[in-house]
Structures are given as C-alpha cells and as structure tokens.
C-alpha cells in the first residue's frame, strides 16, 4: 500500500492538496523538499 503526501495552509477549514513533487531517497529515507510563502503549513500522508 502506498501513501500520498498532502498539504494545507490551515486546518479550519482544511483544503488538502496533493503534493506532486517527486520524492527523493536519501540513505534509507524518502525526502520531499518544497518552499511555500506561507508562515505555517500542515502536512499529512494519506493511504491510497
């Protein structure tokens, strides 16, 4: 089973968007890098 990374700038109301950037593998970990203009941002992994 895979996972999809998602992000939203606020939790109330939440507006989750899928992150489409490619994941990189660094040693034995998956890494995702992005930059946003928001001061705060929330992330989650959603099971597919």
Steps between C-alpha positions, in 0.01 A plus 500: 500500500635844408459844647434842349649814662248782544518857633266779613567852634224474764315227687172688534368463239752261356562493126746213448694505174717217366870582478613399153876555537706184465630332814874446531672220689775613737673207670200287607245786523261663259549877484267769366617859463282796418473870573182691579436864573274415796623551855346168604398191309369158599588166344364148504548166329178353366484127430397417145 
